[in-house]
Amino acid sequence: MPFSIKVIVVSPKYQINLGYIARVCKNFGVKELSIVKPRAKLNGNKSIMFAKHAYDLLANAHLYNSIEDAASGCSIIIGTTGIWRVRSKVRFMELNDAVKLVRSKYRNSTIALLIGRDDTGLRKSELEACDFAVHISTSRSYPVLNISHAIGILLYAFGGKSTYSSSASKQPAAAEKEELFNAFDKLTEGKKIRDRRMTQNIFRSMVRRADLNKEELHAMITALK
């Protein structure tokens, strides 16, 4: 991931949510948890029970008295809200747009994901202090997510990867892709194709968009040869 994520939870009230937050953070490789003025006991029975094997994140959580202190050193602060306010000083962004912005402009930076209270969310003044706030599109009949669910969606969107997805080692090298392109070019030689070069370029574009892994790419090379 080209940037690091700091999860900051503001004044959580319920131990169950604390446990679930720790658990989902560990699911996505978060190494530390920052909490501003917690109202729930971090070492409470329900916190421990629902955190499962992620309780170490609560036991070693960094506690702060203010959001400013918690977000110190972060290049950008991203607030979260389940309510889209059209008339507001807050800059609101859909989640997909926020991910694109962070990936393009904040490489090698630390971004703060600010999660509001589990009963009242972030206050207007707190949202206005953020660089922008993200909105996760949900059902209009019940748009507000539980904070642990919201954190899971955010972590997945900004940097989460399935343990079963193609790893970097399974991605084909540039030379391997070039071998596939050459095999296709040779296949088109001698064929009655009106614009051979355009056909070859379209094939290249399709392959790049497909994001093939090594196994898939070599299967295509074998077939074309």
Secondary structure, 3 states (H helix, E strand, C coil): CCCEEEEEEECCCCHHHHHHHHHHHHHCCCCCEEEECCCCCCCCHHHHHHHHHHHHHHHCCEEECCHHHHCCCCCEEEEEECCCCCCCCCCEEEHHHHHHHHHHHCCCCEEEEEECECCCECCHHHHHCCCEEEECCCCCCCCCCCHHHHHHHHHHHHCCCCCCCCCHHHCCCHHHHHHHHHHHHHHHCCCCCCCHHHHHHHHHHHHHHHCCCHHHHHHHHHHHC
